[in-house]
């Protein structure tokens, strides 16, 4: 297993991702907040989803998700309807106007990223995408180490 210094370096590098995300996150359709743009992106990639699933994907409170969806509905970019499988739940989908806005935003973001990584090989871009996907998947599953927030003992640190 790699030493703590390696994981500390990884933590430092993960901390540098914020400015990259913020820069790309500024590329949003007019009248759309960054949060709404994230919802637009998720719906563009996942298609029709329930408010509950959208909340899971966003990792935020359902009231915030509902607020973003309401803002997008006001813009005419999403439709909300009752879930036929569970009439207590609502499903959300992009409207044709929303699909157009999503496609425009996605294209602009992709072009910006391609310009910034123009000196990277395709293999390097694929490798980074794969590693980030793997990292995210490791955080989606159950945590197998010491309980979160538990104090580690000296013997834990030497293993």
Secondary structure, DSSP 8 states (H G I E B T S, - for coil): ---HHHHHHHHHHHHTHHHHHHHHHT---TT--HHHHHHHHHHHHH-SEEHHHHHHHHTS-HHHHHHHHHHHHHHTSEEEEEETTEEEEEEEEE-HHHHHHHHHHHHHHHHHHHHHTTTS-HHHHHHHHHHHHHHHHHHHS---SS-TT----HHHHT-
